[in-house]
Structures are given as C-alpha cells and as structure tokens.
C-alpha cells in the first residue's frame, strides 16, 4: 500500500511541473486512477507518456505498493 501523498511525490519528483489528480479506486491504497498533466509530455505519443509515468512509479510497482494504475495524461494549455 502507498499513501496518495507518497504516490504524488513520486510523480512530482519525476515531473516537477506536474498537476496530479489521484483517486483510490478500491479503498485499499493499491489500485488508483491517475490524471497527470505536464510539459514533459509535449510531442510524446500516448504510449511514450504512459511509459514515462510507469518509469516514475517503477520501484513502487515492483515492491507491490502499487498494484494497478489507470493513467490519463495531458499537456498543459
């Protein structure tokens, strides 16, 4: 399990300008719905964006703190 603030901190370390919205889908703190917007996604495909997010969350996913994450990405306007 991971707290929402720990989850958000992982993303903001990788994407300092990111705006993040996170929702615990099950109440068990291991399945999340994520919306993230950052300039780092400019010019990137959806797959590349998701890979970037998964890279930022890699350790937490490998050690089981995060079991699943539904990702929606955006670029600030």
C-alpha positions in Angstrom: 0.0 0.0 0.0 1.0 3.6 -0.7 -0.5 6.8 0.5 -1.8 9.3 -2.0 0.8 11.8 -0.9 3.7 9.3 -1.4 2.3 8.4 -4.8 2.0 12.1 -5.8 5.6 12.7 -4.5 7.0 10.0 -6.8 5.3 11.7 -9.8 6.4 15.2 -8.8 10.0 14.1 -8.4 9.9 12.9 -12.0 7.8 15.7 -13.3 8.3 18.8 -11.1 5.7 20.9 -13.1 3.0 18.2 -13.0 -0.5 18.8 -11.9 -1.8 15.5 -10.5 -5.2 14.2 -9.6 -5.3 10.8 -7.9 -8.2 8.5 -6.9 -8.0 5.4 -4.8 -10.4 3.1 -6.8 -10.8 0.4 -4.1 -10.1 2.0 -0.8 -7.2 -0.4 -0.3 -4.5 2.1 -1.4 -3.1 -0.1 -4.2 -5.5 0.5 -7.2 -5.5 4.0 -8.5 -7.0 6.2 -11.2 -4.4 8.9 -12.2 -4.7 12.1 -14.2 -1.4 13.9 -14.8 -0.6 17.0 -16.8 3.0 18.1 -17.5 5.0 19.8 -20.2 7.3 16.7 -20.3 4.5 15.0 -22.3 4.7 17.6 -25.2 5.4 15.8 -28.5 5.1 12.4 -26.9 2.7 9.6 -28.0 0.3 8.1 -25.6 2.5 5.0 -25.2 5.5 7.2 -24.5 3.6 9.2 -21.9 2.5 6.0 -20.1 6.0 4.6 -20.2 7.3 7.8 -18.6 4.7 7.5 -15.8 5.4 3.8 -15.3 9.1 4.6 -15.1 8.4 7.2 -12.3 6.4 4.6 -10.4 8.7 1.6 -11.2 10.0 0.9 -7.7 6.6 1.2 -6.0 5.1 -1.2 -8.6 7.9 -3.7 -8.2 7.7 -3.8 -4.4 3.9 -4.1 -4.5 2.9 -0.8 -3.0 1.0 -0.1 -6.2 -0.8 -3.0 -7.8 -2.6 -1.2 -10.6 -2.9 2.3 -12.1 -5.3 3.7 -14.7 -3.5 6.5 -16.4 -4.8 9.6 -18.2 -2.2 12.1 -19.4 -2.4 15.6 -20.6 -0.3 18.6 -21.7 -1.0 22.0 -20.0 -2.6 24.5 -22.3 
